[in-house]
């Protein structure tokens, strides 16, 4: 059937959390102590992911054959909070599709400049964003701050996906 990008329901949020756990581990393992990773996961599991917790944030999930395989989260002020793809699905266009939704969402919100931060050691994600026109604008501790000029009606980057 292919990848479907859609608005999630609260019923999807447990699957979203699991995608987040696996993708977060892919870039933090070896850089953060296991106890810290496990504590974060335990805290998230205890609180759960709730769509109504941050009502200003807009969510989308990527689904294939009824399975949530990625998600994105943006805000009206131009922040890309999350773009996560389950590692077994990397390189299949999931990240590209979610990124396209994020840019379209920003345009619809009237955002001129998108912003995100990415773990500095997450070279795969940094390359993914750079290929789509994001540029480094600073650093904050162990994160790279990036921006993207949002072109009304245009595309900031057209190219093949690798995430």
C-alpha positions in Angstrom: 0.0 0.0 0.0 2.9 2.4 0.6 3.6 5.1 3.2 0.7 7.1 4.4 1.1 10.4 6.2 -1.8 11.1 8.5 -3.0 12.8 11.6 -2.7 10.4 14.6 -5.3 9.6 17.2 -4.6 9.0 20.8 -4.7 5.3 20.0 -1.5 5.7 17.9 0.5 7.3 20.7 1.9 4.1 22.3 3.3 3.2 18.9 4.7 6.7 18.4 6.5 6.4 21.8 8.0 3.0 20.8 9.3 4.5 17.5 10.7 7.4 19.5 12.5 5.0 21.9 14.1 3.0 19.1 15.1 6.0 17.0 16.4 7.9 20.0 18.6 5.0 21.1 20.0 4.8 17.6 21.7 8.2 18.0 22.3 8.4 21.8 23.7 4.9 22.5 27.4 5.2 23.1 27.0 8.9 23.9 24.7 8.8 26.9 24.9 6.3 29.8 22.5 3.4 29.5 21.0 4.4 32.9 20.1 7.8 31.5 18.5 6.3 28.4 16.5 3.8 30.4 15.4 6.5 32.9 14.0 8.7 30.1 12.2 5.7 28.6 10.7 4.8 32.0 9.6 8.3 32.6 7.9 8.6 29.1 6.2 5.2 29.6 4.9 6.3 33.0 3.5 9.6 31.6 2.6 8.3 28.2 2.4 10.4 25.0 -0.8 12.5 25.0 -1.9 14.5 22.0 -3.5 17.0 24.3 -0.5 17.6 26.4 0.9 20.3 24.1 -2.1 21.5 22.1 0.0 24.0 20.1 2.1 21.2 18.6 0.9 19.6 15.4 1.5 15.8 14.9 1.6 13.5 11.9 2.5 9.9 11.7 3.9 7.8 8.9 2.1 4.5 8.6 2.7 1.5 6.4 0.4 -1.6 6.4 -1.3 -0.3 9.6 2.0 0.1 11.5 3.3 3.5 12.7 6.9 3.7 11.4 7.6 7.4 12.0 6.3 10.7 13.2 6.8 14.4 13.0 5.9 17.2 15.4 5.9 21.0 14.6 4.7 24.2 16.2 3.2 27.4 14.7 6.3 29.4 15.6 8.4 27.3 13.2 10.0 24.7 15.4 10.4 21.2 14.1 10.3 19.4 17.5 10.6 15.9 16.3 11.1 13.9 13.0 11.7 10.3 14.0 11.7 7.2 11.8 11.9 3.7 13.1 15.4 2.5 12.2 14.3 -0.6 10.3 12.5 1.8 7.9 15.4 4.1 7.2 16.3 4.8 3.6 12.7 4.1 2.3 11.4 7.6 1.9 9.7 7.9 5.3 11.8 10.8 6.5 11.5 12.5 3.1 7.7 12.2 3.3 7.5 13.5 6.9 9.9 16.3 6.1 7.7 17.4 3.2 4.7 17.5 5.5 6.7 19.6 8.0 7.6 22.2 5.3 4.1 22.3 3.9 2.7 22.7 7.4 5.2 25.6 8.0 4.0 27.3 4.8 0.4 26.9 5.8 1.2 28.5 9.2 3.0 31.4 7.5 6.4 30.5 8.9 9.3 32.2 7.1 12.1 30.3 8.9 12.0 26.8 10.3 14.1 25.9 13.3 15.3 22.7 14.8 18.1 21.3 17.0 19.8 18.0 16.5 22.2 16.0 18.6 25.7 17.0 17.3 26.8 13.4 17.1 23.8 12.4 15.1 25.6 12.8 11.8 23.0 10.9 9.8 20.2 13.3 10.8 22.4 16.3 10.2 23.2 15.1 6.7 19.5 14.5 6.1 18.6 18.0 7.1 21.5 19.6 5.2 20.5 17.9 2.0 17.1 19.5 2.4 18.4 23.0 2.8 18.8 23.3 6.5 21.9 25.2 7.6 23.8 25.3 10.9 23.3 28.6 12.7 24.8 27.8 16.1 25.5 25.3 18.9 23.9 24.7 22.2 25.8 22.3 24.4 25.8 19.1 22.5 23.2 20.1 19.9 23.5 21.8 16.5 20.9 24.6 15.9 19.7 24.6 12.3 17.4 26.8 10.2 15.5 26.5 6.9 14.2 29.4 4.8 10.6 28.4 4.0 9.8 29.5 0.4 6.1 30.4 -0.1 4.8 27.9 -2.7 8.3 26.6 -3.4 10.5 23.8 -2.2 13.6 24.4 -0.1 15.1 21.2 -1.3 14.2 18.6 -3.9 16.2 15.3 -3.8 16.3 11.7 -2.9 15.8 10.4 0.6 18.2 8.6 2.8 16.5 8.6 6.1 
